[in-house]
Amino acid sequence: MATEHDTSTTTDPEADDLGEAGKRALDAERRARRDAERRERELRARVEELETAELRRDVAAEKGLTAEQARRLTGSTREELEADADDLLAAFGSTSKAPPSAKPRPELRGGTDPSDMPEDVSGLADRIMGRGI
């Protein structure tokens, strides 16, 4: 019995020669084709979404945007994304900082001088742990 969404072959004149089993097989093939076409559309949309996200990340990295700024980029082409990135930078500026240099600043010093250690350290651990001697 055909439902509203079922495209039964009973109205197809070529299907009349197939018999009941052939009609069921033809219906199954048509359903499988519709499902495959739907899945293809979904996958194409997902690929497009991923490509746009990758392009957004590339433009954000090239322009020096933060991750928060990059999420706000709009556009579907590189040119649109670059223009939007330029607008963001003009409005809010770049908050990306230069990476720290490996060389320490010369004015930094350690916290204590080892030569300033007290002579008597025997009860130091007990005092730190609050056990008092």
GISUL-V413779 format. One record per residue. N is the residue number from 1. OMEGA is omega in whole degrees, 0 to 359 (none if undefined). BURIAL is I if it has 24 or more other C-alpha atoms within 12 Angstrom, else O. D_CENTER is the distance of its C-alpha to the mean C-alpha in Angstrom with 1 decimal. Layout:
n=N omega=OMEGA burial=BURIAL d_center=D_CENTER
n=N omega=OMEGA burial=BURIAL d_center=D_CENTER
//
This chain:
n=1 omega=183 burial=O d_center=46.3
n=2 omega=176 burial=O d_center=43.8
n=3 omega=181 burial=O d_center=41.4
n=4 omega=182 burial=O d_center=40.2
n=5 omega=182 burial=O d_center=36.9
n=6 omega=178 burial=O d_center=38.7
n=7 omega=181 burial=O d_center=40.0
n=8 omega=183 burial=I d_center=43.1
n=9 omega=184 burial=I d_center=45.1
n=10 omega=178 burial=O d_center=48.4
n=11 omega=180 burial=O d_center=48.6
n=12 omega=183 burial=O d_center=47.8
n=13 omega=179 burial=O d_center=51.3
n=14 omega=182 burial=O d_center=50.1
n=15 omega=181 burial=O d_center=48.8
n=16 omega=180 burial=O d_center=52.3
n=17 omega=185 burial=O d_center=53.4
n=18 omega=185 burial=O d_center=50.7
n=19 omega=184 burial=O d_center=52.1
n=20 omega=180 burial=O d_center=50.2
n=21 omega=179 burial=O d_center=48.2
n=22 omega=178 burial=O d_center=47.2
n=23 omega=178 burial=I d_center=46.1
n=24 omega=179 burial=O d_center=43.9
n=25 omega=179 burial=O d_center=42.4
n=26 omega=177 burial=I d_center=41.9
n=27 omega=180 burial=I d_center=40.2
n=28 omega=179 burial=O d_center=37.9
n=29 omega=180 burial=O d_center=37.0
n=30 omega=177 burial=O d_center=36.3
n=31 omega=180 burial=O d_center=34.0
n=32 omega=179 burial=O d_center=32.1
n=33 omega=178 burial=O d_center=31.8
n=34 omega=179 burial=O d_center=30.5
n=35 omega=180 burial=O d_center=27.9
n=36 omega=179 burial=O d_center=26.9
n=37 omega=177 burial=O d_center=26.7
n=38 omega=180 burial=O d_center=24.5
n=39 omega=178 burial=O d_center=22.1
n=40 omega=178 burial=O d_center=22.1
n=41 omega=179 burial=O d_center=21.2
n=42 omega=181 burial=O d_center=18.3
n=43 omega=177 burial=O d_center=17.0
n=44 omega=178 burial=O d_center=17.7
n=45 omega=179 burial=O d_center=15.8
n=46 omega=178 burial=O d_center=12.6
n=47 omega=179 burial=O d_center=13.2
n=48 omega=178 burial=O d_center=13.7
n=49 omega=180 burial=O d_center=10.5
n=50 omega=178 burial=O d_center=8.6
n=51 omega=178 burial=O d_center=11.3
n=52 omega=179 burial=O d_center=11.0
n=53 omega=178 burial=I d_center=7.4
n=54 omega=178 burial=O d_center=8.8
n=55 omega=178 burial=I d_center=11.9
n=56 omega=179 burial=I d_center=10.6
n=57 omega=180 burial=I d_center=9.3
n=58 omega=181 burial=I d_center=12.7
n=59 omega=180 burial=I d_center=14.7
n=60 omega=179 burial=I d_center=13.4
n=61 omega=180 burial=O d_center=14.4
n=62 omega=183 burial=O d_center=17.6
n=63 omega=180 burial=I d_center=18.5
n=64 omega=180 burial=I d_center=17.8
n=65 omega=173 burial=I d_center=15.6
n=66 omega=179 burial=I d_center=14.1
n=67 omega=179 burial=O d_center=10.5
n=68 omega=178 burial=O d_center=12.2
n=69 omega=181 burial=I d_center=13.9
n=70 omega=180 burial=I d_center=11.1
n=71 omega=183 burial=I d_center=9.5
n=72 omega=179 burial=O d_center=13.1
n=73 omega=177 burial=I d_center=13.7
n=74 omega=180 burial=I d_center=15.2
n=75 omega=181 burial=O d_center=16.7
n=76 omega=177 burial=O d_center=16.4
n=77 omega=179 burial=O d_center=18.2
n=78 omega=182 burial=O d_center=18.1
n=79 omega=179 burial=O d_center=21.2
n=80 omega=180 burial=O d_center=19.9
n=81 omega=178 burial=I d_center=16.8
n=82 omega=178 burial=I d_center=19.2
n=83 omega=179 burial=O d_center=21.7
n=84 omega=178 burial=I d_center=19.3
n=85 omega=178 burial=I d_center=18.2
n=86 omega=178 burial=I d_center=22.0
n=87 omega=178 burial=O d_center=22.7
n=88 omega=180 burial=I d_center=20.3
n=89 omega=180 burial=O d_center=21.9
n=90 omega=183 burial=O d_center=25.3
n=91 omega=188 burial=O d_center=24.9
n=92 omega=181 burial=O d_center=23.3
n=93 omega=179 burial=O d_center=23.7
n=94 omega=178 burial=I d_center=21.6
n=95 omega=179 burial=O d_center=20.9
n=96 omega=182 burial=O d_center=19.7
n=97 omega=176 burial=O d_center=22.5
n=98 omega=179 burial=O d_center=24.1
n=99 omega=181 burial=O d_center=23.5
n=100 omega=178 burial=O d_center=26.4
n=101 omega=180 burial=O d_center=29.3
n=102 omega=183 burial=O d_center=30.5
n=103 omega=180 burial=O d_center=34.0
n=104 omega=177 burial=O d_center=35.0
n=105 omega=186 burial=O d_center=36.8
n=106 omega=183 burial=O d_center=40.6
n=107 omega=179 burial=O d_center=41.4
n=108 omega=178 burial=O d_center=39.5
n=109 omega=177 burial=O d_center=41.7
n=110 omega=183 burial=O d_center=41.6
n=111 omega=181 burial=O d_center=42.3
n=112 omega=177 burial=O d_center=45.8
n=113 omega=183 burial=O d_center=48.5
n=114 omega=180 burial=O d_center=49.6
n=115 omega=180 burial=O d_center=53.2
n=116 omega=181 burial=O d_center=53.1
n=117 omega=178 burial=O d_center=52.7
n=118 omega=181 burial=O d_center=55.4
n=119 omega=185 burial=O d_center=58.3
n=120 omega=180 burial=O d_center=58.2
n=121 omega=186 burial=O d_center=54.8
n=122 omega=182 burial=O d_center=56.3
n=123 omega=184 burial=O d_center=55.4
n=124 omega=181 burial=O d_center=52.1
n=125 omega=179 burial=O d_center=49.9
n=126 omega=179 burial=O d_center=52.0
n=127 omega=180 burial=O d_center=51.7
n=128 omega=181 burial=O d_center=47.9
n=129 omega=176 burial=O d_center=47.7
n=130 omega=182 burial=O d_center=50.0
n=131 omega=180 burial=O d_center=52.8
n=132 omega=183 burial=O d_center=55.4
n=133 omega=none burial=O d_center=58.4
//
